[in-house]
Every structure is written in C-alpha cells, then in structure tokens.
Amino acid sequence: LTAHPMPAADHHPHGHAMRYTADCYRGMRDDVTRTEAYRKAIAAAAPGKVVLDVGTGALALLAIFAAEAGARHVYALEGQPSAAAAARAAVASANLDHRITVLEAFSTDLALELPERAELLVHELIGEVAGEEGACAAILDAMRRHVADAARPPLSVPSRASTLLAPCLAPDPDLLAKAAGAGRALKLDARSQAGRPLAPPQVCEDLRFDEGSPSPSQRRELLFCCEAAGVLAALNLHVELRCGADAADGPPDVSSAWDGSHWRIICIRLERPASVARGQRVKVRVDAALAGQLPSYTFSAALVSDDGTLTSLGAPLEYPVGSLTVNDAMDQMSFSW
C-alpha cells in the first residue's frame, strides 16, 4: 500500500484519504472497541440489504462485515488507488468477491453511478473532530444520489457521531514536545498527554446519520463551571460514536477518550491562559461549517464574571486551517502491504 505525498497542511477530506498508510488501516482495525461495535451494528442492520461502504479502506473491513452478515450485495468505494487494489485483494481472500464490488472512487465523484441504489450506508469517515474528514457532506450527497428513495431508517452505521469539548489545564510540558502538530492545535494521546479537565465535557458538534440528514451548519454556545482551581490553558476535544443503526439516542459505543482508541485528543491551546478559581464560569462558542469541500471550525473562549462581563481568552481559532499542520500519516509516504 502506497500513500501519496500531500502537503502537511492539506486538510481536505481527499487529502486525508490519500495519505493513509497500511499502519493507519491496521490501527483502526486493531481498535477492538471500535471494530467490534461496528461488527455488531452491521450484523443487525445489513441482512438482505444493498449496502454502500463509503471509504472502505485497504482492508474492506466494514464491507466484509456486511457481506458476512447477509447483505444482498455490498458496493465498497475507495478513492486511493493502492488502497482500492488492496481492498479487492482482501475481498478475494475472504472469498466474497461475488458479494462485494470494490469501486475505485470517492462517493462524491460526480461521475459515480452505482449499478443499483443502496438501502444502508456504512462508513467510518470520523476524524478526531468528528466532521473534519467530510462525513457530513459525503453522507448528505450519498443520500441524494446513491440511496434508494424507498430506503427507510435505519439508514446508517454509525447512527451518530459527536464531538465533546472540555476546558482543561495545560498538557504536561515534557510530554507536549512529543505531540503531533504545530501551532495552537495539537493531537494528544488521551492517556499520557492531555491536561486535566476543569469541568465535564459538553457536546460541541452532533452529526445525526440515522435518518441521513446530519446538519451541515452548527453553532454551540457552551457554559462551563470550573470544578477545580488551576490555569485554564486549553480546550480538549474528543469524539463519541453510536454505532447501532437504531441506537442514536443511546449511550456511546466508542469514545476517543477511552483506552485503546486509535483516535487522539485534539488540544486547542488558548492564546491567553488564565488562572481560574473553583466556580469560575467559562463560555466557549463553536461554529462548524461542514457543507463545503473543506470542513472548518471556529473556537472562541472567554471568562464570565459575576455580572456577565466576558473576558476573552484570545483570538478565535480556525481549525484545521491555520492551526494544525499535521495529518495522521504526515511523513510516511510509502509502506509495503
């Protein structure tokens, strides 16, 4: 499997896909909690249906789960040429090439027309901020062009993806030097690098896939009350998934804050850290624009005084452009499969 050189600051969804390596796909497969949640959800939703796997990857893992569960046929899309070739080999090795058709394409390619329309979408287009890899635009487009008009919910595995945010202390300086990224946004290992939260996390982005209509424009104004004193220096973000096709309102099946997750924590470093006392209120505004070719987010934070006056903690941060200069496979452009 060969990933293609892409600028480290290219955060378009196609850029993410084209730089994936064998290690990226193995890391996702070996995230046992994630993989088993997908397997269980697909086994419940796929039997008898035409399934579309959006971004099947080199292992065609979700497509194989769907075929093994009794899907009538699976169309597996993969835009990276070497990953598509590896997916065909994986399908053949599983003796499922009569049940799974691997197509070298992105689901949003205007020229793409499936041999038949799907009744169920399966996908793992979830970034370390849930919508940053283009899941919202891809699923909305797939619903318009690739899903049968007669298809009825549940329409998607996963059914829901959320990003949660918490105000935090600064990460450990010694470990911070090992973090991926540069600028004000970093990717942290949840178990060793992330700073301690000062308040419980709240949802700042919510993608409902269960009925095929995730919102492409979102704004959240979050109000936190610090439960401990310290220096408020960062906003940490993690993702949660509900995989069950009819379980969007249930507890999460997967969280990047849990041990063993292949996702990392995104750390937004505040421009003006501030000492806070227990009980200090903090207001965070998050805007997400997910409809275009490049999903983007804006984060701003302020302290709230007793009379409601806001004290800014720095200029708003635009994510990922201008704040994050790394992607998962940033410097590893060639692997043998």
N, C-alpha and C positions, 0 to 999 in steps of 0.2 A: 504494500500500500504506500503510495507516494502522495504526500500533501504538497500543495503548490505554494511557492513563495508569494506572500501577500504582505503589504506594509503593516507593521505592528499597530498602526493607528486606524486601520480599516476595520470598522465595526459593523459594516453592512451584514445582514444575515448570510448572504452568499460568501462573504469573506470568512465568517465563522466556519461555514461548512467546508470551504475549500482548503482550510489549513488543518483540518482534523487528521490525526495520525492513528496508527494502529494502537498506540498506547491510550489515546483518548477513548477509542471504542472499547478496549479492554477494561478501562477504568469504569465506564458506565455499566458494562456487563457485570463486573465484579462488585458493584454496589448492590449487595444482596437484598437489602430492604427495598430499594427501588425496583430491582428486577423482579422480585417475587410479587410485589404489589401490581406491577404491570401484567405479569403472567396470570395472576388470579382474576384481575379485572377483564382481561381479554378473553379468558376462558368462559366467563359468564356472559359476555356481550357478543362474541363473534359467531357462534354456531349458526350455520345456514345463511349467513350474510355475505354480500360482496364487501370486502374491506379494502380501504385505501390506507397504506402506511406512508405517511408524509415524512421523508427523510429517513429511509430505512437504515442507512449506515452500512459499514463493511460487513457486519455480522448478520444483517437482515433479521435481527433478533425478534422484534415485535411481529414482523411478517410471519416468521416461523411459528411463534406462539399462536397467531391467529389461525394458520393452516392446521396446526396440531389440534386446535380447539374445535375444528369442524367448520371453518368458514367455507362458503361455497367457492370463492376464489379471492385471492389477495393480489392487489396491484401495489408494488413496492417501488417508491420513487427515490432516486438518489442522484444528486446533481454533480458530485465529484466523480470523474471518470474512473479512477482507480478503485474508489470505494464501491461503485456500481459493479465493477468486474468482480471484486471480492465478494459482494453480496450474491451475485449469480453463482459463484463457486460454493458459498455457504448453503444456498438453497439446494443446489445439486447434491452436495454432500449429505444433506438431510433427506434426500430422495423426495423432494417436494416441488421439483420444477414443473410438474404438471398442475400444481395447485397455486403456485406463486409466479407471477410475471414481474420481473425486475425491469424497470424502465429508467434509462439514464436521463433524468430531467429534474428540474425544480418544479414543485407543484404550481408555482406562479408563472411558469413559462407560458406566454400567450398562445404558442403553437401546440401546447399539450392538449390532446383529446384522448381520454381513456376509451378502451373498447366498450366499456359499459360503465354506468354510474354506480357509485358506491352507496352503501347503506350505513356504514360505520367508518369513522376516521380513527386511526391510531397514530400517535406521534409522540416524540419527545424532543420538542423544539424549545425546551425551557432553559433559559440562561440563569446565571447567578443573580440577576434581577430578572424576574420571571419572563417578561415580554421582550427582553433585549435581543433575542435571536429571531424575532419576527413572527412569533406564533400567532399573534392576533391577526395580522394581515393575511398570513397564509391560511388560517382556518376560515376567515371570512370569504376569501377567494375560493377556497375549496368548496365551501357550502354553495356558492353561486354556480360554479362551473363543473364540479366533479361529484356532487352528492345528488342522488335521485330525489326528485320532487316528492315522491311518495314515502321517502325515509322518515321515520318517526323517532323521537327521543326514546332511549339514549342514543346520541349520535357520535360521542367521542370518548375515547380513553387516551388521556385522563379527562375527567369531567370538569376539573377546576385547578387553577394554579394561582397562588397568591404570593406577593412579596410582603414581608413584615419588616418593620423598622423599629429600632430602639436607640435612645440616646445612651452613649457609653463613655467610659473612661478611655484614656489613650491606650493603645496596644503597648505591650512590653517593648521597650526600645531595642533590646538585644534581639528579639525575635522579629521586630519590624523590618530590620535590614534584610531578612530572608524572604519577605513578602513579594509576591509578583505584582508588577505595576509600577507606576511612577506618577508624580503629581499628587492631586488631592484624593484620588480614588485608588484603593489597593485591594488585592484579593488575598484573603487571610485564611489560614487553616483554622477551622472553628475550634479545635480542641487545644491549640497551643498559642495562637497569636492574638485572637480577638480580645479587646478590652472588656472589662466587666460592665454589664448594663446597669444603668442608673434607674431604669423603670421598665416594666414589662413591655414587650414589643406590641405594636399595633399594625393592622393591615394598611399598607400604602398603595397597593395595586392588586386588583382582583380580576382574574380572567375566567369567565364562565364559558366553558366549552360545551356543557351538557346539552344545550339547545342550539349550539352552533353560532352563537352571536356574542362573542366577547366584545366589550366596549373598547373602541379604538382611541377614545379620548377620556382621560380620567384626571380628576383633581381631588386630593385629600388634604384636609387641614386637621392635623393631629395635635392633641393637647396631652402632654405627659406631666406627671407629678413625680419628682425625683424621690426615690425611697431611701437614698443614702447621700451623704455628702461626698464631694470629690471635685475633680477638674473635668468638666464636660468638654471632651475634645473630639468626639466622633459620632457619626450615625452609622450603626451597623445594620446591614440588610441580609435577610436570609429568605429562602423560598420554601413553600409548602405545597404539596400536591395531594389532591383527592383523585385517586386513580379509578375507582369504581364508577362505571358509566352512569349509575343511578345513585351515586353517593356524594354528590357535590356539596350537600349540606351537612355531611358527617364529619368526624374528626379526620385529621390528615393521615394519609398512609405513609408519606415520605416528607422529611424535612432536612434541609441542608444544615440545620443546627445539630442534627443527631450524629453520633459517632458512626463512622463508616461511609458517610456521604461522599460522593465524588465531586459534588459542588462545593465551592468555597464561599466564605462570607465576604461580602463587599463592605469595605470600610470607607466611608466618606469622611475625610478629615476636615474639621471645621477651620475656617480661616482665623477665627478669633476664639480660642478656647477660653472657658470661663469657670471660675470656682463657683460651685453651687452648694447650697445647704439642703438638708433634707426638707422636703415640702416645696422646693423651688419648682415653678411651672415652666415648661418649655413647649413652645409652639413650633411645629415643623409643617411646612407646606410642600407637597409633592405634586408635580404636574407630569403626566405621562402622555406623550403623543405617539401613538402606535400604528397609525394608518399608513404611513409612507414607507419608502424604501429603507429608511434608517430610523428605527425606533429611538426615541430620545426622552430623557427625563430631566427635570429641574428640581433641585432640592434647596430649600432655604430654611434657616432656623433662627429662633430668637428666644430670649428670656422674657418671661411675662411677670411684671411687677404686680404688687397687690392692687394697684389702681388700674391695671390693664395695660400700662405702657409697655411697648415692645422694645427690647434692646437687641439689635441684630448681632448675630454671631459670625457675620462675614457676608461677602457677596454670594449670591446664589451660585450653585454649582451645576453645570451642564454635564450630564452623563449620557453616553460614554465619551462623546467627542469633547476634547479639551481637558479631560480629567483622567482618562485611563489610557495607557499606552502599551497594553499587552493583551493578548488573547491566549487561549489555553495552550496552543502549540506554537508559540511565538517564534522560537528559534530552531525548531526541529522539523525540517522540511522534507526529510526522507527516511522512511523505515521499510524494512523488508517484512513482508507478511508471511 
